[in-house]
Amino acid sequence: MNLPDESDILMEDIIDSLKSSTEYNQYISVLSEIKRAPELYNRVAEFRKRSMEISIREDVDFIKENENLQSEFADLLINELVIDYMSSEMRYVKKVRKLRDRLLEGANIDISMIE
């Protein structure tokens, strides 16, 4: 059985710190509210899924498809709870990305061959 080393312990501390952050708690709070309205939750999930599909496809006109998607979900995108959810999620994801970027930068891994 392998005992956790110092870096494993520090990673757990970082995860605990993230989960006690304002950004995470706001995100979880609003997500819980949306989940209490299954129809709203399902529509948000559908919007996010289709938005992601558009963003990764190379064979579509991104701007046109995104405008069509936003038109289709216009009522959803003006819902205050949905706006709060998407904003809180974005703030939390930015925090996680910043941590990821700092970790990769500090790890000194040579990725020049893939750039």
Backbone torsions as a table, in degrees:
resi	resn	phi	psi	omega
1	MET	NA	126.1	-179.9
2	ASN	-86.8	129.6	175.3
3	LEU	-82.8	146.5	179.5
4	PRO	-65.0	139.5	176.0
5	ASP	-89.9	-180.0	-175.4
6	GLU	-58.5	-39.7	-179.1
7	SER	-66.4	-35.4	176.3
8	ASP	-63.2	-42.7	-179.8
9	ILE	-65.6	-43.1	179.0
10	LEU	-64.2	-39.2	177.4
11	MET	-61.5	-42.2	177.4
12	GLU	-62.8	-38.8	176.9
13	ASP	-62.9	-41.2	179.0
14	ILE	-64.9	-43.4	178.4
15	ILE	-61.9	-43.9	177.4
16	ASP	-61.1	-39.8	178.3
17	SER	-63.9	-43.3	176.9
18	LEU	-59.1	-44.0	-177.2
19	LYS	-71.9	-12.7	175.9
20	SER	-103.2	3.7	-179.3
21	SER	-74.5	156.1	176.5
22	THR	-59.0	-43.3	-177.6
23	GLU	-60.2	-46.1	-179.3
24	TYR	-65.1	-45.9	-177.5
25	ASN	-65.2	-36.5	175.1
26	GLN	-66.0	-43.7	179.2
27	TYR	-59.2	-49.7	-178.9
28	ILE	-63.5	-39.6	-179.7
29	SER	-62.5	-48.2	-178.9
30	VAL	-70.7	-37.1	176.3
31	LEU	-60.3	-42.3	178.2
32	SER	-61.7	-39.8	178.3
33	GLU	-63.3	-44.6	-180.0
34	ILE	-65.0	-38.7	-179.4
35	LYS	-65.9	-21.6	177.1
36	ARG	-73.4	-11.0	176.0
37	ALA	-119.4	83.8	-172.4
38	PRO	-53.0	-38.5	-179.9
39	GLU	-64.4	-43.5	178.0
40	LEU	-64.8	-44.7	179.2
41	TYR	-58.6	-44.6	-179.8
42	ASN	-64.7	-37.7	178.2
43	ARG	-68.2	-40.8	177.0
44	VAL	-62.1	-44.6	179.2
45	ALA	-60.9	-42.8	179.0
46	GLU	-64.2	-43.8	178.2
47	PHE	-60.4	-47.7	-177.8
48	ARG	-64.0	-41.5	179.2
49	LYS	-61.5	-49.4	-177.7
50	ARG	-68.3	-35.0	176.9
51	SER	-63.1	-43.4	178.3
52	MET	-63.7	-42.8	179.5
53	GLU	-59.8	-42.4	179.3
54	ILE	-64.2	-41.6	-175.0
55	SER	-68.7	-25.3	-178.2
56	ILE	-98.6	-11.0	179.1
57	ARG	-80.5	140.3	179.5
58	GLU	-101.5	-11.3	-174.6
59	ASP	-97.6	18.3	-179.9
60	VAL	-128.8	158.7	173.6
61	ASP	-81.8	100.5	-173.5
62	PHE	-54.1	-48.0	-176.4
63	ILE	-62.0	-46.9	-179.4
64	LYS	-63.8	-46.6	-178.9
65	GLU	-65.2	-38.6	178.7
66	ASN	-66.3	-41.4	176.5
67	GLU	-62.1	-42.7	177.6
68	ASN	-61.0	-43.7	179.6
69	LEU	-63.5	-43.9	179.5
70	GLN	-65.0	-35.1	176.1
71	SER	-65.8	-44.0	-179.3
72	GLU	-62.1	-35.3	-177.3
73	PHE	-108.1	24.8	-175.7
74	ALA	-54.9	-43.0	-179.5
75	ASP	-63.6	-34.8	179.3
76	LEU	-68.9	-40.4	-173.5
77	LEU	-75.8	-5.4	174.1
78	ILE	-107.5	0.1	177.8
79	ASN	-71.8	123.7	-176.1
80	GLU	-57.3	-40.2	-179.8
81	LEU	-65.9	-40.1	178.6
82	VAL	-66.7	-42.1	177.4
83	ILE	-60.5	-45.5	178.1
84	ASP	-61.1	-42.1	-179.8
85	TYR	-62.4	-51.8	-177.1
86	MET	-64.1	-37.4	178.6
87	SER	-67.7	-44.3	-179.6
88	SER	-67.9	-36.8	176.7
89	GLU	-63.7	-43.4	-179.4
90	MET	-62.8	-41.9	178.8
91	ARG	-63.9	-40.9	180.0
92	TYR	-68.8	-42.6	179.2
93	VAL	-63.1	-38.5	176.9
94	LYS	-61.3	-39.8	178.7
95	LYS	-64.2	-43.5	179.3
96	VAL	-66.1	-42.0	178.4
97	ARG	-62.6	-40.8	178.4
98	LYS	-60.4	-43.2	178.0
99	LEU	-63.0	-46.2	178.9
100	ARG	-59.0	-46.3	-178.5
101	ASP	-63.5	-42.7	179.1
102	ARG	-65.0	-39.5	179.9
103	LEU	-64.5	-47.1	179.2
104	LEU	-64.6	-39.6	178.5
105	GLU	-63.9	-44.1	-178.2
106	GLY	-74.6	-19.5	-177.9
107	ALA	-77.3	-13.2	177.5
108	ASN	54.8	46.2	175.9
109	ILE	-89.9	127.2	-178.7
110	ASP	-78.3	109.6	178.7
111	ILE	-114.3	17.4	-176.4
112	SER	-59.7	-27.5	-178.2
113	MET	-73.3	-12.2	178.7
114	ILE	-107.4	-0.5	-179.8
115	GLU	-85.2	NA	NA
